[in-house]
Amino acid sequence: MKNMGLNHSRKLLAPTVSSAIAIIAVTNYCIFRILGTHGSTEQMFAAIWPMAVPATVTVILVMSTLYHMLEEAFDELEQRRAELLTKAQRDSLTGAASRELFNERLSQALARFHRTKEKFAVIMLDLDHFKRVNDLHGHQSGDELLKKAAERLQSQIRATDTVARFGGDEFLILQTDLARPSEVRRLCERICTELQNPYEIGSMQLRLATSVGAVVANKKMEKPEDYVRAADTALYEAKRSGRSCFRFYSDELDQQLRRRDQLERDLRQALETGLGVAVHYQPQIGATGRLTGVEALFRWSHPQLGDVPASEAIEIAEECELIDLLGDFVFREAAAIARQHPSLSVAVNLSPAQFSRSDNIAGKMRDLARKERIEPSQIEFEITERLFMESSGSDSQIQNLRNSGFRVALDDFGTGYSSLSYLRRFKVDRLKLDKSFIANADLHENIAVVRAAVGLAHLLGLEVIAEGIETELQEAVALESGCDVLQGHRYGLPMAADRLEAFISEELRRAA
């Protein structure tokens, strides 16, 4: 570093010294010319000497001072440059490599692979439900946890490997010089085991699982970004598989990724144009046998791929920020049914992503109801436990919805590990028992479990809807257990709006 500063100093100093010497030479020459016509050579040198010597000494002293000043300035400049380079190459919070440094090393590994066939792997991971740490314990605790996670990752790799922070709670690992692909699997196993051990954060002990995705070098991928994207795809598959596990990228996953990219593009167009998207309605039958309401369900028929599962379409909409567009579409369609049949309750599903994207979802829904000319009391919003796990402040938003006149139902009750705690904490109007409650093969056990759930709900002042009713026996179990409303294929599959009108007319004639 110091030699670089000296080289710069010399480059700048050389023209200055040359100029000074030239000035002295010109000055001496002028004196020589003036005295040369009026005096002898001895007189000329006698006149020049007293001026030339001090001038030369002065120039040398000035140049020496400038040299040292420039040397110090460039040393400081190089030190600052080194600090900035280090900052650019390291994550400021965790000390892990930055994206830029990771991409540089990945490019080098890819070049070696093409040149010498030296294998490498890219691993992407994140901490499952990390957002809850920030929401419940504050960002300072979250930052401390990230630091400890980065340290644990660093302890699991070799000196030739690289750990980088990709962003948020996501990390990337570059594993180089692989002798066997099994080395990647062993590292993924160690990561899952090490990162799920408890973290000591202040006086707290926190435990988080980890999802991991990995891809090994292959001839099909030519760019560094291909590997990062492939690892991200494998990570996504790990999350879909239940989290707290690892998955490898494969050709099958690649096909899924391409399908997903196509669906993302086409879903936006379908929602903007209204082509191929629709809302179907499934009847909800009261214990007395009369139609009390319907549930609005999104449907998408892709022109090339056919019917896309609603869960897949909604998941894509959440990820590519189309969920508001999709939610508004479903609400408008449901409002049309509510407007035509004021006595019916119309259930509409609300995604946690809709809550996280708005801090006043109740106000937005009031505006939509007013625009569609319906009463809020006709709409029942269905939410799941995932909302409470992913969206902070959801309890106040739910209360605002109820204060605005809408009803709220907790859907899929019984599928999560903390349903009872949510019932105690959050105020809803209805409970929808998951179909697994009714599908138990043991009739006596089935009735006892459902009766207990219904009794608890009634004790809390909630109505109960039994989902997934398909047989006469399941209907009998639900009614015997005290369920207020029944829903399932026994009463009708989800149907288009025109078919629903015929169904309602038939129900009205039957009731008359």
Sequence and secondary structure as in RCSB ss.txt:
>XXXX:A:sequence
MKNMGLNHSRKLLAPTVSSAIAIIAVTNYCIFRILGTHGSTEQMFAAIWPMAVPATVTVILVMSTLYHMLEEAFD
ELEQRRAELLTKAQRDSLTGAASRELFNERLSQALARFHRTKEKFAVIMLDLDHFKRVNDLHGHQSGDELLKKAA
ERLQSQIRATDTVARFGGDEFLILQTDLARPSEVRRLCERICTELQNPYEIGSMQLRLATSVGAVVANKKMEKPE
DYVRAADTALYEAKRSGRSCFRFYSDELDQQLRRRDQLERDLRQALETGLGVAVHYQPQIGATGRLTGVEALFRW
SHPQLGDVPASEAIEIAEECELIDLLGDFVFREAAAIARQHPSLSVAVNLSPAQFSRSDNIAGKMRDLARKERIE
PSQIEFEITERLFMESSGSDSQIQNLRNSGFRVALDDFGTGYSSLSYLRRFKVDRLKLDKSFIANADLHENIAVV
RAAVGLAHLLGLEVIAEGIETELQEAVALESGCDVLQGHRYGLPMAADRLEAFISEELRRAA
>XXXX:A:secstr
 HHHHHHHHHHHHHHHHHHHHHHHHHHHHHHHHHHHTTS HHHHHHHHHHHHHHHHHHHHHHHHHHHHHHHHHHH
HHHHHHHHHHHHHHB TTT  B HHHHHHHHHHHHHHHHHH  EEEEEEEEETTHHHHHHHH HHHHHHHHHHHH
HHHHHHS TTSEEEEEETTEEEEEEEEES THHHHHHHHHHHHHHTS EEETTEEE   EEEEEEE  TT  SHH
HHHHHHHHHHHHHHHTTSSSEEE  HHHHHHHHHHHHHHHHHHHHHHH SSEEEEEEEEEETTS EEEEEEEEEE
EETTTEEE HHHHHHHHHHTT HHHHHHHHHHHHHHHHHH TTSEEEEE  HHHHHT S HHHHHHHHHHHHT  
GGGEEEEE HHHHHH TTHHHHHHHHHHTT EEEEEEETSSTTHHHHHHHS  SEEEE GGGT  S HHHHHHHH
HHHHHHHHHTT EEEE    SHHHHHHHHHTT SEE STTT   B HHHHHHHHHHHHHHH 
